[in-house]
Amino acid sequence: MTSKRIFVTGTSGCIGHYVVEALIQETKHELFLLVRNPDKLKFDYRARPGITLLQADLREIDQFSELLKTIDCAVLIATAWGGVQEVYDINVTQTIRLLNLLDLNVCQEVIYFSTASILNRDNQPLKEAATTTHDYIRSKYACYQEIAKLKIAPRITTLFPTLLLGGDDTKPQSHISSGIAQVVNWIGLLRFLKADGSFHFIHGKDIAQVVRHLIEQPPADGDSRQLVLGNQMMTVNGAIEEACAYLNKRIYFRVPLTQGLANLIIVLFRIQMADWDRFSMNYRHFTHRSVVNPATFGLPTYCATFSDVLKLSGVKHRR
């Protein structure tokens, strides 16, 4: 397999750790890792030759313009979550700037990370994502629209992760994984509720395997370059039932959690909800027509069931 020169952003985050670790350990590609603070890196970037750390902010990407002209493949994971100006600068302006600095005669592939939250159930842009006050969601929608206008667009594979799981002693924990323990603490109450909702999830290690596969075998002409990352759809009720079985909690009866009851709880507990929170509560079924995971490419899946989620989150199995 021919060695490639790969430029990676977002290396210090949860997904970035899994992706870079896989590229270090399972490939011989030359890696150029953009990172603001090397102290946040928990993987061993000295494990082998051919790994270069580039300490800078994505807003300083122009200083690497000459290097970017030599890059065969770019993996763009970097994202900003808070601060209106920073979110737009990083998630839109500088991401587009980086893409424009790549040489069309050299760079054959770009893997860009978006979010499944901007897509509807038919894997098409969700109009509510364009107008929400949620800065992250709106910026990802805007970047998705801008990317389609670029000359390099036909070489960009956009990945849309669903609910992200991951994190351990050597990797940052995802927001979802950090809340699993709280869900378990509430299982005594949740087991008596029935909710109308469904979702997909995927683990960072499984995302890394998909990325590695795409680097080695880019989509062929005619193949989709918009891939929603996730395991098969799971209902909220199914997740509760699986968690109860895992924790040896019996379900005696279940009360439907209606929209009216949910609104009453919000009022009674004075829960603050932004427009995207309210939309998500009403939308309920964050599922997609087609999803991709390692099994799609004949690879083993690390975290495929909700029991796997609990186990990998450190929740002890009770018999």
WOCOR-V308793 format. One record per residue. N is the residue number from 1. RES is the residue in one letter. D_FIRST is the distance of its C-alpha to the first C-alpha in Angstrom with 1 decimal. Layout:
n={N | N}
res={RES | RES}
d_first={D_FIRST | D_FIRST}
//
This chain:
n={1 | 2 | 3 | 4 | 5 | 6 | 7 | 8 | 9 | 10 | 11 | 12 | 13 | 14 | 15 | 16 | 17 | 18 | 19 | 20 | 21 | 22 | 23 | 24 | 25 | 26 | 27 | 28 | 29 | 30 | 31 | 32 | 33 | 34 | 35 | 36 | 37 | 38 | 39 | 40 | 41 | 42 | 43 | 44 | 45 | 46 | 47 | 48 | 49 | 50 | 51 | 52 | 53 | 54 | 55 | 56 | 57 | 58 | 59 | 60 | 61 | 62 | 63 | 64 | 65 | 66 | 67 | 68 | 69 | 70 | 71 | 72 | 73 | 74 | 75 | 76 | 77 | 78 | 79 | 80 | 81 | 82 | 83 | 84 | 85 | 86 | 87 | 88 | 89 | 90 | 91 | 92 | 93 | 94 | 95 | 96 | 97 | 98 | 99 | 100 | 101 | 102 | 103 | 104 | 105 | 106 | 107 | 108 | 109 | 110 | 111 | 112 | 113 | 114 | 115 | 116 | 117 | 118 | 119 | 120 | 121 | 122 | 123 | 124 | 125 | 126 | 127 | 128 | 129 | 130 | 131 | 132 | 133 | 134 | 135 | 136 | 137 | 138 | 139 | 140 | 141 | 142 | 143 | 144 | 145 | 146 | 147 | 148 | 149 | 150 | 151 | 152 | 153 | 154 | 155 | 156 | 157 | 158 | 159 | 160 | 161 | 162 | 163 | 164 | 165 | 166 | 167 | 168 | 169 | 170 | 171 | 172 | 173 | 174 | 175 | 176 | 177 | 178 | 179 | 180 | 181 | 182 | 183 | 184 | 185 | 186 | 187 | 188 | 189 | 190 | 191 | 192 | 193 | 194 | 195 | 196 | 197 | 198 | 199 | 200 | 201 | 202 | 203 | 204 | 205 | 206 | 207 | 208 | 209 | 210 | 211 | 212 | 213 | 214 | 215 | 216 | 217 | 218 | 219 | 220 | 221 | 222 | 223 | 224 | 225 | 226 | 227 | 228 | 229 | 230 | 231 | 232 | 233 | 234 | 235 | 236 | 237 | 238 | 239 | 240 | 241 | 242 | 243 | 244 | 245 | 246 | 247 | 248 | 249 | 250 | 251 | 252 | 253 | 254 | 255 | 256 | 257 | 258 | 259 | 260 | 261 | 262 | 263 | 264 | 265 | 266 | 267 | 268 | 269 | 270 | 271 | 272 | 273 | 274 | 275 | 276 | 277 | 278 | 279 | 280 | 281 | 282 | 283 | 284 | 285 | 286 | 287 | 288 | 289 | 290 | 291 | 292 | 293 | 294 | 295 | 296 | 297 | 298 | 299 | 300 | 301 | 302 | 303 | 304 | 305 | 306 | 307 | 308 | 309 | 310 | 311 | 312 | 313 | 314 | 315 | 316 | 317 | 318 | 319}
res={M | T | S | K | R | I | F | V | T | G | T | S | G | C | I | G | H | Y | V | V | E | A | L | I | Q | E | T | K | H | E | L | F | L | L | V | R | N | P | D | K | L | K | F | D | Y | R | A | R | P | G | I | T | L | L | Q | A | D | L | R | E | I | D | Q | F | S | E | L | L | K | T | I | D | C | A | V | L | I | A | T | A | W | G | G | V | Q | E | V | Y | D | I | N | V | T | Q | T | I | R | L | L | N | L | L | D | L | N | V | C | Q | E | V | I | Y | F | S | T | A | S | I | L | N | R | D | N | Q | P | L | K | E | A | A | T | T | T | H | D | Y | I | R | S | K | Y | A | C | Y | Q | E | I | A | K | L | K | I | A | P | R | I | T | T | L | F | P | T | L | L | L | G | G | D | D | T | K | P | Q | S | H | I | S | S | G | I | A | Q | V | V | N | W | I | G | L | L | R | F | L | K | A | D | G | S | F | H | F | I | H | G | K | D | I | A | Q | V | V | R | H | L | I | E | Q | P | P | A | D | G | D | S | R | Q | L | V | L | G | N | Q | M | M | T | V | N | G | A | I | E | E | A | C | A | Y | L | N | K | R | I | Y | F | R | V | P | L | T | Q | G | L | A | N | L | I | I | V | L | F | R | I | Q | M | A | D | W | D | R | F | S | M | N | Y | R | H | F | T | H | R | S | V | V | N | P | A | T | F | G | L | P | T | Y | C | A | T | F | S | D | V | L | K | L | S | G | V | K | H | R | R}
d_first={0.0 | 3.8 | 6.4 | 9.1 | 12.8 | 14.3 | 18.1 | 19.8 | 23.5 | 25.7 | 24.0 | 27.4 | 28.2 | 27.7 | 24.7 | 23.2 | 23.5 | 21.7 | 18.8 | 18.4 | 18.9 | 16.1 | 13.7 | 15.1 | 15.2 | 12.2 | 9.4 | 9.1 | 9.5 | 12.8 | 15.5 | 18.9 | 21.3 | 24.6 | 27.4 | 31.1 | 32.1 | 29.7 | 32.4 | 31.4 | 27.9 | 27.9 | 24.3 | 23.5 | 21.8 | 22.3 | 20.3 | 17.6 | 17.2 | 15.7 | 18.0 | 20.8 | 23.8 | 25.6 | 29.1 | 30.7 | 31.9 | 30.2 | 33.5 | 32.7 | 29.4 | 30.8 | 30.5 | 26.7 | 27.0 | 25.6 | 22.5 | 21.9 | 21.8 | 18.6 | 16.8 | 13.8 | 14.5 | 17.7 | 18.7 | 22.5 | 24.3 | 27.3 | 30.6 | 34.3 | 36.7 | 40.2 | 42.3 | 42.8 | 41.8 | 38.9 | 37.5 | 37.7 | 36.5 | 33.3 | 32.6 | 33.5 | 34.3 | 31.7 | 28.9 | 29.8 | 30.2 | 26.7 | 25.3 | 27.5 | 26.2 | 22.6 | 22.1 | 21.7 | 20.3 | 17.4 | 16.9 | 15.3 | 15.8 | 18.4 | 19.0 | 22.7 | 24.9 | 28.3 | 30.6 | 31.8 | 35.3 | 35.4 | 34.8 | 37.5 | 37.3 | 36.0 | 33.1 | 35.0 | 36.2 | 39.1 | 42.0 | 43.4 | 40.3 | 41.3 | 44.8 | 44.5 | 45.7 | 42.7 | 40.9 | 37.4 | 37.5 | 39.1 | 36.7 | 33.7 | 35.4 | 36.2 | 32.6 | 31.4 | 34.0 | 33.2 | 29.4 | 30.2 | 32.0 | 29.2 | 27.5 | 24.0 | 25.2 | 23.3 | 19.9 | 21.2 | 20.7 | 23.7 | 23.8 | 27.4 | 27.7 | 30.9 | 32.8 | 30.5 | 30.8 | 29.5 | 30.4 | 31.4 | 32.3 | 29.0 | 28.6 | 31.0 | 32.8 | 32.7 | 36.1 | 36.2 | 35.4 | 38.1 | 40.6 | 40.0 | 42.5 | 45.1 | 44.6 | 45.2 | 48.3 | 49.6 | 48.8 | 52.4 | 53.4 | 50.4 | 50.9 | 54.2 | 52.7 | 51.2 | 49.1 | 47.8 | 44.2 | 40.5 | 37.1 | 33.4 | 31.6 | 28.1 | 27.0 | 24.8 | 22.5 | 22.0 | 21.4 | 18.6 | 16.9 | 17.4 | 16.0 | 12.8 | 12.5 | 13.5 | 11.0 | 8.1 | 10.5 | 13.2 | 16.5 | 17.2 | 20.4 | 23.3 | 21.8 | 23.6 | 22.3 | 25.1 | 24.4 | 27.0 | 25.7 | 28.1 | 29.2 | 31.9 | 35.2 | 37.6 | 41.3 | 43.1 | 45.5 | 42.8 | 41.3 | 44.8 | 45.4 | 42.2 | 43.0 | 46.6 | 45.4 | 43.0 | 45.9 | 48.6 | 50.6 | 52.8 | 53.2 | 56.9 | 57.1 | 55.2 | 56.7 | 55.0 | 53.8 | 55.1 | 54.7 | 58.2 | 57.8 | 54.6 | 56.5 | 59.4 | 57.2 | 55.8 | 59.4 | 60.8 | 58.1 | 58.0 | 54.2 | 53.0 | 50.7 | 49.0 | 48.5 | 44.9 | 46.1 | 48.9 | 46.6 | 44.2 | 47.2 | 48.4 | 45.1 | 44.3 | 41.6 | 38.4 | 36.4 | 34.0 | 33.7 | 30.1 | 27.9 | 24.2 | 23.1 | 20.4 | 22.3 | 21.8 | 18.2 | 19.1 | 18.5 | 21.4 | 23.7 | 25.0 | 28.2 | 29.5 | 33.3 | 36.1 | 36.8 | 33.3 | 34.1 | 37.3 | 35.8 | 33.0 | 35.7 | 37.6 | 40.4 | 41.9 | 42.3 | 46.1 | 47.5}
//
